[in-house]
């Protein structure tokens, strides 16, 4: 996996189907893994996790099923909150990223 330092480099790696990661905002990491099923993951690190964020994410996912269809939520062993999406080749990468950011209220 390569680590990049900006959105343009992240999208370029995605377009080349390269596994990549980017510390997109303080306390969060965005990952793209190309296969066999491409997965986009946004992790909110434990030190940046607000007490109410998990509840908020679960509520929004339940209340807006059409908007967040295909989004999966998990807590990692280290205490990080991860939201994931498996984008199709037709999905716009910006839209996929914005969906995850919206779900965790980082827009």
N, C-alpha and C positions, 0 to 999 in steps of 0.2 A: 504494500500500500504506500502511495506517495502522499505526503503532506504538502498542501499548498497554502498560500497566504492571501488569496483574494478570490472573489467570486468568478472572475473571468477564467482563472486557472482551474478552478473547481469544475466549471462547466466544460472547459476544454478536455479535461481528463475524462469526464462523464461521456462526452461525445466520442471519445476514443475507446470507451468501455474499459477504462483503467480504474482500479480500486483507488479511492482517494479520500482524504480527510482534510477538514478545514476547521480551525477554531474561529468560527464565524463571528461570535460575540463573546465577551468575557463570560466564562462559566458555561459555555455551550460548545458542542462539537457537532459538525455535520459530516456524515459519511455516505459515500456511495460505493456499493459493492456490486459488480456487474453480473455475476451469475453464480449458479445457473438461472436463478430468478433474480433479476436486478432489484436491489433494495436500497432505499434512501432512509437514513436514520438520523434523527436529531436527538442528541443526548444533552440533558441539563445536568450538570455535575452537582454532586451533593452539596457543596458549599454555596451554590447559587439557587438551590431549590427552596422556593417559598413554601411555608407550611401549608398553604391552601392550594398549591398548584395541582397536585394530583387530583384532588376533589374537583377542581375547576375543569381539568382536562377530561375527566370521566363524565362530568355533567355536560360539557359542550359536545363531546362525542355522542352521547345519548340524545341530546336535544336537537342536534343537527346531523342526522344520519346520512342525508344526501351529500352534504358538504364534505363530511369526513369519512365517506365510504372507502373502505380499503385501508384505513389508518389503524394501526395496532399500537397498543400502549403496554409498557412493561416497566418494572423496576429491576434494575441490574443488581447483582450481588454487592456491588460497592455503594449502593444507595442512589445511583443516578437514575433519573427518569428518562426513558427512551420512548420516542414515538417514531413509528416506522410506516413506510408506504412502499408498495412495489409498483413503481411506475411502468406503464406500457411504453413501447417505442413511440406511440403516437402522442403521449403526454408531453406537454411543454415542460422542460426542466424548471423554469422559473415558477410556473404554477404549482408544481409538485413541492418545491421548496417553500413557497408561500403558504401552502396548505398546512405543512408541519409547523411553520412559524406561527401561523394563526392559531392553531390548536393549543400551543403553549403560550400564547399571548406575547410573542416577541416581535410582532410587526411594527 
